[in-house]
């Protein structure tokens, strides 16, 4: 589960971007998290909890 704090207008922009890329918001957010972990040399995709 993820919780993000951003202004409503930014969240709406993010949702629109996910839709334009033909992904659910959940899938797109997961993709971005995994991409950042890969870039930083982090997790290899195993499930976990980050708060």
N, C-alpha and C positions, 0 to 999 in steps of 0.2 A: 504494500500500500504506500502511496506517496501523497504528500500534502505539500502544496506549493502556495506561496503568498505572493501574488502579483496583482496589480491593478486590474479591474474588470476589463478594461479596454485591451490590455495586453493579452489576457486569457482568451478573449474573443478573437484576436489576431492569430494566436497560436492554434485555436480550434479551426479557424478558416484555413490556415496553412496545412494542417493535418488532412483536412478534407480535400484540398487541392492536390495533395500527394496520394490521395485515395487510401488513407489509413484511418483507423479509429484514433481518437485522441490517446487512448491507453497504449495502443501499439506504437504510435509515433513517439510518445514520451519514453516508452521503454527502449525504443531504437536510439534516441538521443542519449539516454543514460548509458547504454551499452557502448555506444560510440565514444563517449567521454572516458569510460573505464578503460577501453582498449587503448585510447590515446595516452592515458596516464599510466598504462602498464598495470592496470588493476585486474579485477575479477575476470575469469575466463568464461563467464556466463552462468555460473552456479547461482541458484536462488539464495536470497538472503534478505535481511532486513536492514535498511539504512535509515536512520532518523536524523 
